[in-house]
C-alpha cells in the first residue's frame, strides 16, 4: 500500500503526549471546579441555523465545518452551544457558572500553532454583575495557567471603549469592519492595518487617529487616561478599570496590560475582551487564552436577554508551549507484574487485581516472553516498580518487588508491596 492519507490540520499523539494532555486538562478542570463552575454537556455538532444565527460569529462563519447533506456543522467553539443550551434549559439558577473542556473544529488554514481540530477549556458566567463576573472568569483561567506553570501576559480591552472612540471620530457605522481589520494586527502588522483601512476608504486623518488609539503606551493608568481623552469620555474605560481593580484581589501571576488593539475577531463580543500571550516566545504572538463579554448572544436564540462573559484556554497551544512532546511519562502504571512460567499467570493476575483494588495502577504481562524481556519492557516504559512471581513466590503467597531505578529487591507479601509502592 502507498502512503496512507491523513487530514491536514489534525495530529496524532504518542502515549507520553496523550498523558501530558490529559494531565493538563485535569489540572485545569480542578481549578475551574475550585471556582464553583459546573459542567454541562453539549454535542459536537449543532444546527447550522444555530451556528450561523444572525451572523453570530460574523466573517468567521466561513470557518465552520458543515456536514454534507445535513443542516448541521461541527462546533466552532463552546460559547454558541452554551447560548443555545441556556435558551432551551432556562430554569438554571443565575448566575450560571459553567465550564467546558473539549474538542472544537475550524476550517482554518493549518499553520504553526493553528490546527483545524483542537481542544479548548472554557469558563463562562451567564448573568450577575458584569465587573464581578469579568474578574471571576478571568481569574479562573489565569489561576489554571498559574497551576500549569505558564509565564504569560494578559492584554485587556473593551469593545465598549472601542465603540465610544469610533463614535467620537465619526466611524460608528463602520466599527465592526474596522475592528475585524484591527484584529489582524499581529498577523499583518500596524502598517498592514493602515493599508487595509485605507483600502476601505478611510481618510488619512481617521487612520492616524485609529493608529494613535491602538498605539497608546505607558502604565495602565496612563493608557486609560489617554484612551479616555481620545474617546472624549471619562467613562470610556470604566469596564476595564473596574475589572482591573477587582483582579488585584485574586493575586494572579500574569501581568495585565491595557491594550486597545485587542478587539477579538468574533462579532458576538460586546464588552471586555482579552488575549493572553506566552512570555517564553514559543507561541510567538499567538494567544494561548482569550475571550470576552457577550451580552447579546443568548437573545439571538430566545426572547430574554442574558448577559454573559467567558474565556477559553487553548489546550493544544498550551501543550506546545510546555513542549509536551518531551514528556518522559509514557504510562500511568506504577508497577509491572511479571511471571516466570505460564502456570504462574493466574497467581500473577490475582496479585495484579489485588494491587488494582488498592488503587495502584498496574500493567500485567500479556505476552509469551522470558523474564528478562518482560523487565526490559517495563524499563522501556519507565515503570518505577516491577513484581516478579514464580513457583517459589506462588507457593509462599508472596511477591518479589523490585525498584526499577535502584535495582533493590525484596520478597514480601502483597500487602507489604502495596504499602511500599504507595509511599
C-alpha positions as CSV (number, residue, x, y, z in Angstrom):
1,X,0.0,0.0,0.0
2,X,1.2,3.5,-0.8
3,X,1.3,6.4,1.6
4,X,-1.7,6.5,4.0
5,X,-3.7,9.7,3.5
6,X,-4.0,11.9,6.6
7,X,-6.1,15.1,7.0
8,X,-4.5,18.5,7.2
9,X,-4.7,20.4,10.5
10,X,-5.0,17.5,12.8
11,X,-2.5,15.4,14.7
12,X,-1.9,12.0,16.4
13,X,-0.4,12.0,19.9
14,X,2.1,9.5,21.2
15,X,1.3,7.9,24.7
16,X,3.6,10.3,26.5
17,X,1.9,13.3,24.7
18,X,-1.6,12.0,25.4
19,X,-0.8,11.5,29.1
20,X,0.6,15.0,29.3
21,X,-2.5,16.4,27.6
22,X,-4.8,14.5,30.0
23,X,-2.9,15.8,33.0
24,X,-3.1,19.4,31.7
25,X,-6.8,19.1,31.2
26,X,-7.2,17.5,34.7
27,X,-5.3,20.4,36.4
28,X,-7.4,23.0,34.5
29,X,-10.6,21.2,35.4
30,X,-9.7,21.1,39.1
31,X,-9.1,24.8,39.2
32,X,-12.4,25.5,37.4
33,X,-14.2,23.3,40.0
34,X,-12.5,25.2,42.8
35,X,-14.1,28.4,41.5
36,X,-17.6,26.8,41.6
37,X,-18.0,26.3,37.8
38,X,-20.4,23.5,36.8
39,X,-20.0,21.0,33.9
40,X,-22.7,20.5,31.3
41,X,-22.6,18.6,28.0
42,X,-23.4,19.9,24.6
43,X,-23.0,17.9,21.4
44,X,-20.1,18.2,19.0
45,X,-22.5,19.2,16.2
46,X,-25.1,22.0,16.2
47,X,-27.6,23.0,13.6
48,X,-26.3,25.5,11.1
49,X,-29.3,27.6,12.0
50,X,-27.7,28.0,15.4
51,X,-24.1,28.3,14.3
52,X,-24.9,30.9,11.8
53,X,-27.8,32.6,13.6
54,X,-27.9,36.3,12.6
55,X,-24.2,36.1,11.7
56,X,-23.5,35.1,15.3
57,X,-19.7,34.8,14.7
58,X,-19.5,37.2,11.7
59,X,-17.0,36.6,9.0
60,X,-15.7,33.5,10.9
61,X,-18.8,31.7,9.6
62,X,-16.7,30.6,6.6
63,X,-14.6,28.5,9.0
64,X,-17.4,26.3,10.1
65,X,-17.1,22.6,9.1
66,X,-20.5,21.8,7.5
67,X,-21.7,18.2,7.4
68,X,-22.6,17.1,3.9
69,X,-26.3,17.0,3.0
70,X,-27.3,17.9,6.6
71,X,-28.2,21.3,8.1
72,X,-25.6,20.7,10.8
73,X,-22.0,21.6,11.4
74,X,-19.2,20.8,13.9
75,X,-19.0,23.2,16.8
76,X,-16.7,26.2,16.2
77,X,-16.4,27.0,19.9
78,X,-18.1,26.2,23.2
79,X,-19.9,29.5,23.6
80,X,-22.5,29.4,20.9
81,X,-23.6,25.9,22.1
82,X,-23.9,27.3,25.6
83,X,-26.1,30.2,24.4
84,X,-28.4,27.7,22.6
85,X,-28.3,25.4,25.7
86,X,-29.3,28.1,28.2
87,X,-32.1,29.2,25.9
88,X,-33.6,25.7,25.8
89,X,-32.9,25.0,29.5
90,X,-33.9,28.4,31.0
91,X,-34.7,27.1,34.5
92,X,-31.0,27.1,35.5
93,X,-30.3,29.2,38.6
94,X,-28.5,32.5,37.9
95,X,-25.7,33.5,37.7
96,X,-24.9,30.3,35.9
97,X,-21.2,29.4,36.0
98,X,-20.3,26.7,33.6
99,X,-17.0,25.1,32.3
100,X,-16.4,23.0,29.2
101,X,-13.3,21.2,28.1
102,X,-13.4,19.5,24.7
103,X,-12.7,19.5,21.0
104,X,-13.8,22.1,18.5
105,X,-13.2,22.5,14.8
106,X,-12.4,25.4,12.5
107,X,-11.7,25.2,8.8
108,X,-8.6,27.4,9.2
109,X,-5.5,27.3,7.0
110,X,-3.2,25.0,9.0
111,X,0.0,26.5,10.3
112,X,2.2,26.6,13.3
113,X,0.0,26.9,16.5
114,X,-3.1,26.8,14.4
115,X,-4.9,23.4,13.9
116,X,-8.3,22.6,12.4
117,X,-9.1,20.2,15.3
118,X,-8.1,21.4,18.8
119,X,-9.2,21.4,22.4
120,X,-10.4,24.4,24.4
121,X,-11.0,24.8,28.1
122,X,-13.7,27.4,28.7
123,X,-15.3,29.1,31.7
124,X,-18.5,31.2,31.3
125,X,-20.7,33.2,33.6
126,X,-24.2,34.0,32.5
127,X,-26.0,36.7,34.5
128,X,-24.7,38.5,37.6
129,X,-22.8,41.8,38.0
130,X,-20.7,42.4,34.8
131,X,-17.5,43.7,36.5
132,X,-17.5,40.9,39.2
133,X,-18.2,38.2,36.6
134,X,-15.5,39.6,34.3
135,X,-12.9,39.4,37.1
136,X,-14.1,36.0,38.4
137,X,-13.9,34.4,34.9
138,X,-10.5,35.9,34.0
139,X,-9.1,34.9,37.4
140,X,-10.3,31.3,36.9
141,X,-8.4,30.9,33.6
142,X,-5.4,32.7,35.0
143,X,-5.2,30.5,38.1
144,X,-5.4,27.5,35.8
145,X,-2.5,28.8,33.8
146,X,-0.6,29.5,37.1
147,X,-1.2,25.9,38.1
148,X,0.4,24.8,34.8
149,X,3.4,27.0,35.5
150,X,2.9,29.2,32.4
151,X,4.5,32.6,32.1
152,X,2.0,34.9,30.4
153,X,0.8,38.4,29.9
154,X,-2.8,39.5,29.7
155,X,-3.8,42.1,27.1
156,X,-7.1,43.6,28.0
157,X,-9.5,45.9,26.2
158,X,-13.3,46.6,26.0
159,X,-15.5,46.7,22.9
160,X,-17.5,49.4,24.7
161,X,-14.3,51.5,24.8
162,X,-13.8,51.0,21.1
163,X,-17.4,51.8,20.3
164,X,-17.2,55.1,22.2
165,X,-14.0,56.0,20.4
166,X,-15.4,55.2,16.9
167,X,-18.4,57.2,17.6
168,X,-16.2,60.2,18.6
169,X,-14.3,60.1,15.3
170,X,-17.5,59.6,13.2
171,X,-17.0,56.0,12.3
172,X,-19.7,54.3,14.3
173,X,-21.4,52.6,11.4
174,X,-18.1,51.1,10.3
175,X,-16.9,49.9,13.7
176,X,-17.4,46.2,13.1
177,X,-15.5,46.2,9.8
178,X,-12.7,48.3,11.3
179,X,-12.4,46.0,14.3
180,X,-12.0,43.0,12.0
181,X,-9.1,44.8,10.4
182,X,-7.6,45.8,13.8
183,X,-7.8,42.2,14.9
184,X,-5.3,41.3,12.2
185,X,-2.6,43.5,13.7
186,X,-0.5,40.6,15.0
187,X,-0.6,38.9,11.5
188,X,-0.2,41.8,9.2
189,X,1.4,44.5,11.4
190,X,0.4,48.1,12.0
191,X,1.4,49.1,8.5
192,X,-0.8,46.3,7.1
193,X,-3.7,47.5,9.2
194,X,-3.2,51.1,7.9
195,X,-3.2,49.8,4.3
196,X,-6.4,47.8,4.8
197,X,-8.1,50.8,6.5
198,X,-7.1,53.0,3.6
199,X,-8.4,50.3,1.1
200,X,-11.8,50.5,2.8
201,X,-11.9,54.2,2.0
202,X,-10.9,55.8,5.4
203,X,-9.3,59.2,5.3
204,X,-5.7,59.6,6.4
205,X,-6.8,61.7,9.4
206,X,-9.1,58.8,10.6
207,X,-6.4,56.3,10.1
208,X,-4.0,58.4,12.1
209,X,-6.5,58.7,14.9
210,X,-7.0,54.9,15.0
211,X,-3.3,54.3,14.9
212,X,-2.8,56.6,17.8
213,X,-5.6,54.9,19.7
214,X,-4.3,51.4,19.3
215,X,-0.7,52.5,19.9
216,X,-1.1,54.1,23.4
217,X,1.8,53.3,25.8
218,X,2.8,53.8,29.4
219,X,1.4,52.4,32.6
220,X,-2.1,51.1,32.6
221,X,-3.2,54.3,34.4
222,X,-1.5,56.4,31.7
223,X,-3.1,54.3,28.9
224,X,-6.6,54.6,30.4
225,X,-6.2,58.4,30.7
226,X,-5.0,58.7,27.1
227,X,-7.8,56.4,25.8
228,X,-10.5,58.3,27.8
229,X,-9.1,61.5,26.2
230,X,-9.2,60.2,22.7
231,X,-12.7,58.8,23.3
232,X,-13.9,62.1,24.8
233,X,-15.3,60.4,27.8
234,X,-14.0,59.9,31.4
235,X,-16.1,56.7,31.5
236,X,-14.9,55.1,28.3
237,X,-12.6,52.7,30.2
238,X,-15.0,52.2,33.1
239,X,-15.4,48.4,32.5
240,X,-11.6,48.0,32.1
241,X,-10.8,49.9,35.2
242,X,-13.3,48.1,37.3
243,X,-12.2,44.7,36.1
244,X,-8.5,45.5,36.7
245,X,-9.2,46.7,40.2
246,X,-11.0,43.5,41.2
247,X,-8.4,41.3,39.5
248,X,-5.8,42.5,42.0
249,X,-7.7,40.7,44.8
250,X,-7.1,37.3,43.0
251,X,-3.3,37.6,43.1
252,X,-2.8,36.1,39.6
253,X,0.8,35.7,38.5
254,X,0.3,37.1,35.0
255,X,0.8,40.8,34.2
256,X,-2.2,42.7,32.9
257,X,-1.7,45.3,30.2
258,X,-4.5,47.6,28.8
259,X,-4.2,47.2,25.1
260,X,-6.8,48.9,22.8
261,X,-5.6,47.0,19.8
262,X,-7.2,43.8,21.2
263,X,-10.7,43.5,19.8
264,X,-11.1,39.8,19.1
265,X,-12.5,38.8,15.6
266,X,-15.8,37.3,16.6
267,X,-18.8,39.6,16.3
268,X,-20.7,38.5,19.4
269,X,-18.4,40.3,21.8
270,X,-19.8,43.4,23.4
271,X,-17.6,44.4,26.3
272,X,-14.4,43.3,27.9
273,X,-12.1,41.3,25.6
274,X,-8.8,39.6,26.5
275,X,-5.9,37.8,24.8
276,X,-3.1,36.1,26.7
277,X,0.4,35.9,25.3
278,X,3.0,33.3,26.3
279,X,6.1,35.2,27.5
280,X,8.6,32.4,26.6
281,X,8.2,33.2,22.9
282,X,7.4,29.6,22.0
283,X,3.9,30.6,20.7
284,X,5.1,33.9,19.2
285,X,2.3,36.4,19.2
286,X,-0.4,33.7,19.2
287,X,-2.8,33.9,22.1
288,X,-3.0,30.9,24.4
289,X,-6.1,32.1,26.2
290,X,-8.8,34.6,25.0
291,X,-12.4,35.6,25.3
292,X,-14.7,38.4,26.4
293,X,-18.1,39.6,27.2
294,X,-21.1,38.8,25.0
295,X,-24.3,40.4,26.4
296,X,-26.4,39.9,23.3
297,X,-25.6,36.3,22.3
298,X,-28.3,34.5,24.3
299,X,-31.0,36.8,22.9
300,X,-30.3,35.5,19.4
301,X,-31.9,32.3,20.5
302,X,-34.6,33.4,22.9
303,X,-36.7,36.4,23.8
304,X,-34.9,37.1,27.0
305,X,-31.6,38.9,27.2
306,X,-29.0,37.2,29.4
307,X,-25.5,38.9,29.6
308,X,-22.5,36.6,29.7
309,X,-18.7,36.5,29.8
310,X,-16.4,33.7,29.0
311,X,-12.7,32.9,28.4
312,X,-11.0,29.9,26.8
313,X,-7.6,28.3,27.2
314,X,-6.3,26.8,24.0
315,X,-5.2,23.4,25.2
316,X,-3.1,22.5,22.1
317,X,-1.3,25.8,22.1
318,X,-0.5,25.4,25.8
319,X,0.8,21.9,25.2
320,X,3.1,23.2,22.5
321,X,4.3,26.0,24.8
322,X,5.0,23.4,27.5
323,X,6.9,21.2,24.9
324,X,4.7,18.2,25.8
325,X,6.4,16.1,23.2
326,X,9.4,15.9,25.6
327,X,7.4,14.5,28.4
328,X,9.1,11.4,29.9
329,X,5.9,9.9,31.4
330,X,4.9,7.1,29.0
331,X,2.5,5.1,31.2
332,X,0.2,5.5,34.1
333,X,1.4,2.2,35.6
334,X,3.3,2.3,38.8
335,X,4.1,-1.4,38.8
336,X,4.6,-4.1,36.2
337,X,3.7,-7.6,37.2
338,X,5.8,-10.3,35.5
339,X,5.8,-14.1,35.9
340,X,8.4,-16.7,35.3
341,X,6.3,-19.6,34.0
342,X,3.0,-19.8,32.2
343,X,1.5,-21.7,35.2
344,X,2.2,-18.7,37.3
345,X,-0.1,-16.4,35.3
346,X,-3.2,-16.9,37.3
347,X,-1.3,-16.1,40.5
348,X,0.2,-13.0,38.8
349,X,-3.3,-12.0,37.7
350,X,-4.6,-12.3,41.3
351,X,-1.7,-10.1,42.5
352,X,-2.4,-7.5,39.9
353,X,-6.1,-7.4,40.7
354,X,-5.3,-7.0,44.5
355,X,-3.0,-4.1,43.7
356,X,-5.6,-2.5,41.4
357,X,-8.3,-2.9,44.1
358,X,-5.9,-0.9,46.4
359,X,-5.7,1.9,43.9
360,X,-2.4,1.1,42.4
361,X,-2.1,1.4,38.6
362,X,-0.8,-2.0,37.3
363,X,0.4,-3.3,34.0
364,X,0.4,-7.1,33.7
365,X,2.5,-9.0,31.2
366,X,0.3,-10.3,28.3
367,X,3.0,-11.8,26.0
368,X,4.9,-15.1,25.9
369,X,8.4,-13.9,26.7
370,X,11.1,-14.6,29.2
371,X,11.5,-12.7,32.4
372,X,14.4,-10.6,31.0
373,X,12.3,-9.3,28.1
374,X,9.4,-8.7,30.5
375,X,11.5,-6.4,32.7
376,X,13.1,-4.7,29.6
377,X,9.5,-3.8,28.5
378,X,8.8,-2.4,32.0
379,X,12.0,-0.4,31.9
380,X,11.3,1.0,28.4
381,X,8.0,2.5,29.7
382,X,9.7,4.0,32.7
383,X,7.5,2.0,35.2
384,X,9.1,2.6,38.6
385,X,8.4,-0.9,40.2
386,X,8.2,-4.5,39.0
387,X,6.8,-7.5,40.7
388,X,8.0,-10.9,39.7
389,X,6.2,-14.1,40.7
390,X,7.3,-17.7,40.0
391,X,6.7,-21.1,41.6
392,X,8.6,-20.1,44.8
393,X,6.6,-16.9,45.3
394,X,3.3,-18.5,44.4
395,X,3.8,-21.4,46.9
396,X,4.7,-18.8,49.7
397,X,1.9,-16.4,48.8
398,X,4.5,-13.6,48.3
399,X,6.0,-11.5,45.5
400,X,9.4,-10.2,44.6
401,X,9.3,-6.4,44.5
402,X,12.0,-4.6,42.5
403,X,12.7,-0.9,42.4
404,X,13.5,-0.4,38.7
405,X,15.7,2.6,39.4
406,X,18.0,1.2,42.1
407,X,17.6,-2.5,41.4
408,X,16.8,-3.2,45.1
409,X,14.7,-6.3,45.5
410,X,12.7,-7.8,48.4
411,X,10.5,-10.8,48.8
412,X,7.4,-9.6,50.7
413,X,3.6,-10.0,50.9
414,X,1.2,-8.4,48.5
415,X,0.0,-6.1,51.3
416,X,3.6,-5.0,52.1
417,X,4.2,-4.4,48.4
418,X,1.1,-2.2,48.2
419,X,2.4,-0.2,51.2
420,X,5.8,0.2,49.7
421,X,4.6,1.3,46.3
422,X,2.0,3.7,47.7
423,X,4.6,5.6,49.8
